[in-house]
Amino acid sequence: MTFQAADPPADVVRIAMPTPWAVGVVNAYLLLGEPLTLVDAGPRTPAALAALQAGAASVGIRLEDIELLVLTHQHQDHIGAAAELVRRSGARVAAFAPLAEELHDLPAALSRQHDYMSRVIVRHGMPSAEITARRRRQDSDRQYAESVAIDVRLRDGDVLQAGGRRLTVYHRPGHSPSDIILHDPGDGVLVVGDHLLPKVSSNPIAHLPLGARDVESAADERTRPRPLLDYLASLAGTRELTVSVALPGHGPVFSDLPTLIDARVAMHHQRAAEILAALQIEPRAARDLVDVLWTDLPPDLTYLAMTEVIAHLDLLGHQGAIVADAEAGVIRSRAACPRHAHPCK
């Protein structure tokens, strides 16, 4: 899929940091006006911190000089080193308001999140051995982030003074429930985080709702969040903004945002069509569909593939294209109109 690469404005510095995950490098952005602002912190690793320090030094900035740190969403590759940066600089931290309680006790939040994910994906056919492997990876990943206090609690529609800019905050859930984007209406600069990425699609991940403590109730199949539906609505809202250049959480800076949004929306509907075609052959659980859609998938990506399939099943269910049945505790979906059946009315 093509995208139109662009350069960041002169007062914005993109800093790429390595991560320990398959996603590869993650971007942070220095906004050089007042207050001196860093958007996203990268993971808590020596390599990422060294890259961040070198990127800041390339324009004569020390990490100790940072006055404001803005976090675009809750994922560890974006928030991991936030506490370390605060210790070094005393910077204030801004993030989506309902995320503050989660980041105050990150280990507890990650445990709840894993429990929620496990309940959802086991109902959709993931075997216990894969759930256990997922838990081991999550426990190992905890070293890459730590709790941090949020000083500036942002809400949809707020205006944030950051890096010499007046940035309008928009809540854009879907990839995560805490995603925000930051728009400067003056010159059209948009900080998009992982809401929209130029080279890969933003996975609509199954997340525990922010603030939820009753994991079992939150994971109820009848009422749990439908992140892809949220994401498509978020993209529609973002498409209405006047944008000259977009600063993503991964990959190069880009322009022509409406074209990329249209391509992403089309991709999601195409993926849903592929899943529906498989379900017209026979009923399947989401885990079965992962093997239909992807071959030779690395084990550490199985969970993300599962959440993408479940999200597209949600879309098909919302459209009335499929029917879901539970048998022996596993949800299997079937096409509402099987192949070769008479046309549905």
Secondary structure, DSSP 8 states (H G I E B T S, - for coil): ---EE----TTEEEEEE--SSTT--EEEEEE-SSS-EEE----SSHHHHHHHHHHHHTTT--GGG--EEE--SS-HHHHTTHHHHHHHH--EEEEEGGGHHHHHTHHHHHHHHHHHHHHHHHHTT--HHHHHHHHHHHHHHGGG------SEEE-TT-EEEETTEEEEEEE--SSSTT-EEEEETTTTEEEEETSS-SSS---------TT---HHHHT-TTTS--HHHHHHHHHHHHHTS--SEEEESSS--EE-HHHHHHHHHHHHHHHHHHHHHHHHHS-B-HHHHHHHH-SS--GGGHHHHHHHHHHHHHHHHHTT-EEEEEETTEEEEEESS-TTS----
